Amino acid sequence: MFGIGMPELIIILVIILIIFGAGKLPEIGSGIGKGIKNFKKATNDELEEKKPDQEELEGKQTDKILEKNA
């Protein structure tokens, strides 16, 4: 995982714990989780918006191929 081993992860987590304190960690985790959820939702929405356009393009390409072969 990006060349980061278990000892490095533990050190990073200890530093985060020292900086933010134990009381803020649930809030930070919740905020990160909500951010990831919103990012995934926006990505999926964008893909679904482009899907009809992609299907339309594929249909036009298929029509052109059929016209050439006819």
KALINBEL-V391085 format. One record per pair of residues at least 12 apart in sequence whose C-alpha atoms are under 10 Angstrom apart, sorted by the first residue. I is the first residue (numbers start at 0). J is the second residue. Records with the same first field share a line. If there is no record, write none. Layout:
# KALINBEL-V391085
I: J + J
This chain:
# KALINBEL-V391085
none
